[in-house]
Amino acid sequence: MLRIVSANLNGIRSADRKGFFDWMEASGADVVCVQELKAQDGDLSERMRAPAGYQGLFHYAEKKGYSGVGLYSKRTPDRIEEGLGIAEFDAEGRYLRADFGNLTVISLYLPSGSSSEERQDVKFAFMKVFLPHLEELFEAGRDIVICGDWNIAHQEIDLKNWKGNVKNSGFLPEERAWLTDLFHRVGWVDVWRTLYPEVPGYTWWSNRGQAYAKDVGWRIDYHITTPGIAAKARDASVYKDVKFSDHAPLTVDYDWS
């Protein structure tokens, strides 16, 4: 079995204080993809760099206290790729790839557009250049798992208050159509929705009001994979027993040896 976790930490130091690495070390995960480090190399403790049994890889944002992604694995990758090779997006620390034989695992943090129209424009620009990259990846013939915060809820089932969000970033028609194209035309697979067609599977809750307590959430964290490994997905879960950030870890188990 291969267990892969995706977790937006909303600050690695904050998540550490809330017990994330205790949970991770006991999780049985083989690979853990994290997003929104909000830290630079010098900010990380030894445990954050290499929790017990794992080695850590990181793609930091140039701006302090912002963005950044990481990947922890029990096995040493054969190859690592940091960034997309596009300076404006690589400066924000959004993409980290690790190859293990014919398996590729990617930690992704797709931009959010909720703070301003300018940031929404950045999000659309990222999506535009990322799609050809995803097409190229798909055609490479590898088993690929892209874990991360995609900042898009695809269908009405993927957020509690969908009617009130049809004009908001994260549920815009253009964003949803982009994911539909990714799944239906290109061929990528949304693992959670394939396993559980009728279970919302929220992974993020606003800090406003009682969103978490009332489970008024969004499903914006995904395992999006190539069909071969998607067919090997056996179980998925969202961990909510302890709140490490405004996101909850998403775990998928694959039949893999």
Sine and cosine of phi, psi and omega as CSV:
sin_phi,cos_phi,sin_psi,cos_psi,sin_omega,cos_omega
0.00,0.00,0.57,-0.82,0.07,-1.00
-0.87,-0.49,0.86,-0.51,0.01,-1.00
-0.94,-0.33,0.85,-0.53,-0.01,-1.00
-0.84,-0.54,0.72,-0.70,-0.02,-1.00
-0.89,-0.45,0.62,-0.78,0.19,-0.98
-0.87,-0.50,0.75,-0.66,-0.04,-1.00
-0.54,-0.84,0.88,-0.47,0.18,-0.98
-0.99,0.13,0.89,-0.46,-0.13,-0.99
-1.00,0.04,-0.30,0.96,-0.07,-1.00
0.74,0.67,0.75,0.66,-0.03,-1.00
0.95,-0.32,0.96,-0.28,-0.08,-1.00
-0.90,0.43,-0.58,0.82,-0.01,-1.00
-0.93,0.36,-0.64,0.77,0.05,-1.00
-0.91,0.42,-0.70,0.71,0.01,-1.00
-0.89,0.45,-0.60,0.80,0.05,-1.00
-0.87,0.49,-0.71,0.70,0.00,-1.00
-0.89,0.45,-0.46,0.89,-0.02,-1.00
-1.00,0.00,0.08,1.00,0.13,-0.99
0.99,-0.11,0.26,0.97,-0.06,-1.00
-0.86,0.51,-0.69,0.73,-0.08,-1.00
-0.96,0.28,-0.45,0.90,0.16,-0.99
-0.88,0.47,-0.73,0.69,0.01,-1.00
-0.90,0.43,-0.70,0.71,-0.06,-1.00
-0.88,0.48,-0.71,0.71,-0.04,-1.00
-0.91,0.41,-0.40,0.92,0.02,-1.00
-0.99,-0.15,0.00,1.00,-0.15,-0.99
-0.98,0.20,-0.36,0.93,-0.09,-1.00
0.98,0.22,0.19,0.98,-0.02,-1.00
-0.95,0.32,0.62,-0.78,0.10,-1.00
-1.00,0.04,-0.59,0.80,0.03,-1.00
-0.69,-0.73,0.69,-0.73,0.04,-1.00
-0.79,-0.62,0.88,-0.48,0.05,-1.00
-0.98,-0.17,0.78,-0.63,-0.01,-1.00
-0.84,-0.55,0.47,-0.88,0.00,-1.00
-0.73,-0.69,0.27,-0.96,-0.02,-1.00
0.82,0.57,0.87,0.50,0.05,-1.00
-0.88,0.48,-0.66,0.76,-0.08,-1.00
0.80,0.59,0.68,0.74,-0.06,-1.00
-0.39,-0.92,0.33,-0.94,0.12,-0.99
-0.94,-0.33,0.10,-1.00,-0.05,-1.00
-0.83,0.56,-0.67,0.74,-0.04,-1.00
-0.93,0.36,-0.22,0.97,-0.01,-1.00
-1.00,0.06,-0.22,0.97,-0.12,-0.99
-1.00,0.02,0.68,-0.73,0.13,-0.99
-0.98,0.21,0.19,-0.98,0.03,-1.00
-0.87,0.49,-0.60,0.80,0.00,-1.00
-0.93,0.37,-0.60,0.80,0.03,-1.00
-0.91,0.41,-0.56,0.83,0.01,-1.00
-0.96,0.28,-0.63,0.77,-0.09,-1.00
-0.54,-0.84,0.98,0.17,0.08,-1.00
-0.86,0.51,0.34,-0.94,-0.07,-1.00
-0.80,0.61,0.87,-0.50,0.04,-1.00
1.00,0.00,-0.05,1.00,-0.07,-1.00
-0.80,-0.61,0.38,-0.93,0.22,-0.98
-0.89,-0.46,0.60,-0.80,-0.09,-1.00
-0.94,-0.33,0.59,-0.81,0.10,-0.99
-0.81,-0.59,0.58,-0.82,-0.11,-0.99
-0.61,-0.79,0.56,-0.83,0.16,-0.99
-0.82,-0.57,0.99,-0.14,-0.08,-1.00
-0.99,0.14,0.48,-0.88,0.17,-0.98
-0.98,0.19,0.49,-0.87,0.04,-1.00
-0.94,0.34,-0.56,0.83,0.01,-1.00
-0.97,0.23,0.77,-0.63,-0.04,-1.00
-0.92,0.40,0.63,-0.78,0.05,-1.00
0.93,0.36,0.46,0.89,-0.13,-0.99
-0.64,-0.76,0.67,-0.74,0.21,-0.98
0.76,0.65,-0.56,-0.83,-0.01,-1.00
1.00,-0.03,0.62,-0.78,0.03,-1.00
-0.77,-0.64,0.33,-0.94,0.03,-1.00
-0.56,-0.83,0.20,-0.98,0.02,-1.00
-0.53,-0.85,0.81,-0.59,0.05,-1.00
-0.94,-0.33,0.69,-0.72,0.02,-1.00
-0.60,-0.80,0.51,-0.86,0.07,-1.00
-0.98,0.19,-0.46,0.89,-0.03,-1.00
-0.96,-0.28,0.57,-0.82,0.03,-1.00
-0.96,0.29,0.81,-0.58,0.01,-1.00
-0.91,0.42,0.47,-0.88,0.09,-1.00
-0.98,0.19,-0.44,0.90,-0.07,-1.00
-0.43,-0.90,0.58,-0.81,0.01,-1.00
-0.78,-0.63,0.66,-0.75,0.06,-1.00
-0.76,-0.65,0.88,-0.48,-0.06,-1.00
-0.96,-0.29,0.92,-0.39,0.01,-1.00
1.00,0.03,0.17,-0.99,-0.04,-1.00
-0.99,-0.13,-0.07,1.00,-0.08,-1.00
0.99,0.14,0.30,0.95,0.05,-1.00
-0.88,-0.48,0.94,-0.34,-0.23,-0.97
-0.81,0.58,-0.72,0.70,-0.11,-0.99
-0.90,0.43,-0.52,0.85,0.01,-1.00
-1.00,0.00,-0.57,0.82,0.03,-1.00
-0.91,0.42,-0.47,0.88,0.05,-1.00
-0.90,0.43,-0.34,0.94,0.00,-1.00
-0.99,-0.12,0.00,1.00,0.09,-1.00
0.88,0.48,0.93,0.36,-0.15,-0.99
-0.86,-0.51,-0.07,1.00,-0.16,-0.99
-0.50,-0.87,0.81,-0.59,0.03,-1.00
-0.62,-0.79,0.83,-0.55,-0.07,-1.00
-0.90,-0.44,0.66,-0.75,0.10,-1.00
-0.74,-0.67,0.75,-0.66,0.03,-1.00
-0.97,-0.25,0.72,-0.70,0.06,-1.00
-0.79,-0.62,1.00,-0.08,-0.12,-0.99
0.89,0.46,-0.79,-0.61,0.00,-1.00
-1.00,0.02,0.07,1.00,0.01,-1.00
-0.99,-0.16,0.75,-0.66,0.11,-0.99
-0.89,-0.45,0.74,-0.67,0.11,-0.99
-0.86,-0.51,0.76,-0.65,-0.05,-1.00
-0.83,-0.55,0.74,-0.67,0.14,-0.99
-0.99,-0.16,0.83,-0.56,-0.13,-0.99
-0.80,-0.60,0.67,-0.74,0.17,-0.99
-0.79,-0.62,1.00,-0.09,-0.01,-1.00
-0.96,0.28,0.65,-0.76,-0.08,-1.00
-0.83,0.55,0.52,-0.85,0.16,-0.99
-1.00,-0.06,0.58,-0.81,0.04,-1.00
-0.92,-0.40,0.23,0.97,-0.16,-0.99
-0.98,0.22,-0.32,0.95,-0.12,-0.99
-0.99,0.13,-0.45,0.89,-0.04,-1.00
-0.19,-0.98,0.26,-0.96,0.08,-1.00
-0.89,0.45,-0.57,0.82,0.02,-1.00
-0.88,0.47,-0.69,0.73,0.00,-1.00
-0.94,0.33,-0.52,0.85,0.09,-1.00
-0.91,0.41,-0.61,0.79,0.06,-1.00
-0.89,0.45,-0.62,0.78,0.06,-1.00
-0.90,0.44,-0.67,0.74,0.02,-1.00
-0.87,0.50,-0.73,0.68,0.02,-1.00
-0.89,0.46,-0.62,0.78,0.02,-1.00
-0.90,0.43,-0.65,0.76,0.05,-1.00
-0.89,0.45,-0.73,0.68,0.00,-1.00
-0.86,0.52,-0.62,0.79,-0.03,-1.00
-0.90,0.43,-0.68,0.73,-0.02,-1.00
-0.99,0.11,-0.39,0.92,-0.03,-1.00
-0.97,0.24,-0.52,0.85,-0.03,-1.00
-0.86,0.50,-0.75,0.66,0.06,-1.00
-0.87,0.50,-0.56,0.83,0.06,-1.00
-0.90,0.44,-0.67,0.74,0.02,-1.00
-0.91,0.41,-0.59,0.81,0.06,-1.00
-0.90,0.43,-0.68,0.74,0.01,-1.00
-0.91,0.41,-0.68,0.74,0.05,-1.00
-0.86,0.51,-0.72,0.70,-0.06,-1.00
-0.87,0.49,-0.62,0.79,-0.05,-1.00
-0.98,0.21,-0.12,0.99,-0.08,-1.00
-0.96,0.29,-0.27,0.96,0.05,-1.00
0.99,0.17,0.28,0.96,0.02,-1.00
-0.99,-0.13,0.28,-0.96,0.19,-0.98
-1.00,0.05,0.89,-0.45,-0.15,-0.99
-0.80,-0.60,0.72,-0.69,0.11,-0.99
-0.86,-0.51,0.89,-0.46,0.08,-1.00
-0.97,-0.25,0.93,-0.37,-0.03,-1.00
-0.97,-0.24,0.64,-0.77,0.13,-0.99
0.38,-0.93,-0.08,-1.00,0.04,-1.00
-1.00,-0.03,0.97,-0.25,-0.02,-1.00
-1.00,0.04,-0.17,0.99,0.05,-1.00
0.83,0.56,0.49,0.87,0.09,-1.00
-0.65,-0.76,0.79,-0.61,0.20,-0.98
-1.00,-0.04,0.84,-0.55,-0.20,-0.98
-0.98,0.21,-0.74,0.67,-0.11,-0.99
-0.82,-0.57,0.15,-0.99,-0.02,-1.00
-0.85,0.52,-0.58,0.82,0.00,-1.00
-0.91,0.41,-0.29,0.96,-0.13,-0.99
-1.00,0.07,0.02,1.00,0.15,-0.99
-0.48,-0.88,0.53,-0.85,-0.12,-0.99
-0.91,0.41,-0.77,0.64,-0.09,-1.00
-0.97,-0.26,0.91,0.40,-0.10,-1.00
-0.94,0.35,-0.56,0.83,-0.03,-1.00
-0.89,0.45,-0.55,0.83,-0.02,-1.00
-1.00,0.09,0.01,1.00,-0.09,-1.00
-0.83,-0.56,0.18,0.98,-0.09,-1.00
-0.92,0.40,-0.30,0.95,0.04,-1.00
-0.94,-0.34,0.20,0.98,-0.04,-1.00
-0.96,-0.28,0.53,-0.85,0.06,-1.00
-0.81,0.58,0.67,-0.74,-0.04,-1.00
0.98,-0.20,-0.33,0.95,0.05,-1.00
-0.63,-0.78,0.41,0.91,0.04,-1.00
-0.94,0.34,0.55,-0.84,0.00,-1.00
-0.81,0.59,-0.63,0.78,-0.02,-1.00
-0.91,0.41,-0.61,0.79,0.00,-1.00
-0.94,0.35,-0.70,0.71,-0.01,-1.00
-0.90,0.43,-0.64,0.77,0.02,-1.00
-0.91,0.42,-0.56,0.83,0.03,-1.00
-0.89,0.46,-0.69,0.72,0.05,-1.00
-0.93,0.37,-0.65,0.76,0.04,-1.00
-0.85,0.53,-0.68,0.73,0.04,-1.00
-0.88,0.47,-0.65,0.76,0.01,-1.00
-0.88,0.48,-0.66,0.75,-0.04,-1.00
-0.99,0.17,-0.75,0.66,-0.18,-0.98
-1.00,0.09,-0.62,0.78,-0.02,-1.00
-1.00,0.00,-0.78,0.63,-0.07,-1.00
-0.96,0.28,-0.68,0.73,0.08,-1.00
0.91,-0.42,0.05,1.00,0.07,-1.00
-0.90,0.43,0.38,-0.93,-0.10,-1.00
-0.85,-0.53,0.74,-0.68,0.12,-0.99
-1.00,0.04,0.97,-0.23,-0.19,-0.98
-0.90,0.45,-0.74,0.68,-0.03,-1.00
-0.85,0.53,-0.76,0.65,-0.08,-1.00
-0.93,0.37,-0.45,0.89,0.08,-1.00
-0.95,0.32,-0.67,0.74,0.01,-1.00
-0.95,0.31,-0.64,0.77,-0.14,-0.99
-0.76,-0.65,0.98,0.18,-0.09,-1.00
-0.87,0.50,-0.42,0.91,-0.11,-0.99
-0.88,-0.47,0.18,0.98,0.00,-1.00
-0.97,-0.26,0.86,-0.52,-0.07,-1.00
-0.80,0.60,-0.78,0.62,0.06,-1.00
0.95,0.32,0.62,0.78,-0.02,-1.00
-0.84,0.54,0.60,-0.80,0.02,-1.00
-0.80,-0.60,-0.11,0.99,0.00,-1.00
-0.64,-0.77,0.63,-0.78,0.01,-1.00
-0.71,-0.71,0.70,-0.71,0.06,-1.00
-0.88,0.48,0.52,-0.85,0.09,-1.00
-0.99,0.17,-0.07,1.00,0.01,-1.00
-0.99,0.16,0.59,-0.80,0.07,-1.00
0.85,0.52,-0.64,-0.76,-0.04,-1.00
-0.92,-0.40,0.59,0.81,-0.10,-1.00
-0.84,0.55,-0.71,0.71,-0.04,-1.00
-0.93,0.36,-0.73,0.68,-0.04,-1.00
-0.88,0.47,-0.58,0.82,-0.03,-1.00
-1.00,-0.08,0.04,1.00,0.00,-1.00
0.84,0.55,0.68,0.73,0.11,-0.99
-1.00,-0.03,0.99,0.12,-0.19,-0.98
-0.87,-0.49,-0.03,-1.00,0.06,-1.00
-0.76,-0.65,0.57,-0.82,0.17,-0.99
-0.98,-0.18,0.99,-0.15,-0.02,-1.00
-0.83,-0.56,-0.06,1.00,0.09,-1.00
-0.98,-0.21,0.76,-0.65,-0.14,-0.99
-0.71,-0.70,0.41,-0.91,0.44,-0.90
-0.97,-0.23,0.94,-0.34,0.07,-1.00
-0.93,-0.37,0.84,-0.55,-0.23,-0.97
-0.71,-0.70,0.24,-0.97,0.17,-0.99
-0.96,0.29,0.40,-0.92,-0.14,-0.99
-0.86,0.51,-0.60,0.80,-0.06,-1.00
-0.86,0.50,-0.74,0.67,-0.01,-1.00
-0.98,0.18,-0.44,0.90,0.09,-1.00
-0.86,0.51,-0.60,0.80,0.00,-1.00
-0.93,0.38,-0.30,0.95,0.01,-1.00
-1.00,-0.06,-0.06,1.00,0.02,-1.00
-0.94,0.33,0.80,-0.60,-0.08,-1.00
-0.93,-0.38,-0.46,0.89,-0.11,-0.99
-0.36,-0.93,0.55,-0.84,0.07,-1.00
-0.60,-0.80,0.49,-0.87,-0.01,-1.00
-0.46,-0.89,0.47,-0.88,0.11,-0.99
-0.93,-0.37,0.82,-0.57,-0.11,-0.99
-1.00,-0.03,0.88,-0.47,-0.04,-1.00
-0.83,-0.56,0.09,1.00,-0.05,-1.00
-0.90,0.43,-0.58,0.82,0.08,-1.00
-0.80,-0.60,0.68,-0.73,-0.03,-1.00
-0.99,-0.12,0.96,-0.29,-0.01,-1.00
-1.00,0.03,-0.47,0.88,0.02,-1.00
-0.36,-0.93,-0.24,-0.97,0.06,-1.00
-0.98,0.19,-0.10,1.00,0.14,-0.99
-0.95,-0.31,0.36,-0.93,0.11,-0.99
-0.91,-0.42,0.58,-0.81,0.02,-1.00
-0.89,0.45,0.67,-0.74,0.05,-1.00
-0.94,-0.34,0.86,-0.51,-0.04,-1.00
-0.91,-0.41,0.71,-0.70,0.09,-1.00
-0.78,-0.63,0.72,-0.70,0.10,-0.99
-0.97,-0.23,0.77,-0.64,0.01,-1.00
-0.89,-0.46,0.62,-0.79,0.16,-0.99
-0.95,0.30,0.98,-0.22,-0.13,-0.99
-0.46,-0.89,0.68,-0.73,0.04,-1.00
-0.77,-0.64,0.00,0.00,0.00,0.00
